[in-house]
Amino acid sequence: MKKNYLSKEGYERLENELKDLKIRGRREIANEIAEARSKGDLSENAEYDAAKEAQGHLEKKIAELDNTLATATIIDDREIDDSKAYVLSTVTILNRNVDKEMKYTLVSKDEADFKLGKISIDSPIGRGILGKEVGDVVTVKIPAGELELEILKIER
């Protein structure tokens, strides 16, 4: 079973999302199913079918979040060696292909948000720089080709 490394904030966010889905989400789906049932014949009731399908998606999401939290390890960034890029490291890299600096925080897939500069350690760039040190140069394969990245700075 794969461990999920999360920040304390990320764990709490997922925990709150799970609680919301279990309470509010399930209540809303139950109401939709009850309303669709009240419209009569279920064999030709598209609203009922849609509500049941939504219920299946909701329960799948709940199961995934339950599993993520059950296998989570909360990382305290004060205990991480900052000489190498690890989860919760903020890494400044130079994309040598276009001579552009980029700054990313390495996080789990559950906390990734590219708009906020948080990339997953499971992404091509995340995997490429994970465990590397300042000065290391790595070649990362992405769908658009290859990137040559140099680690400029690692911070917490």
Buried (B, 14 or more C-beta within 10 A) or exposed (E): EEEBBBBEEBBEBBBEBBEEBBEEBBEBBEEBBEEBEEEEEEEEBEBBEEBBEBBEEBBEBBEEBBEBBEEBEEBEBEEBEBEBBBBBBBBBBBBEEEEEEBEBBBBBBBBBEEEEEBBBBEBBBBBBBBEBEBEBEBEBEEEEEEBEBBBBEBEE
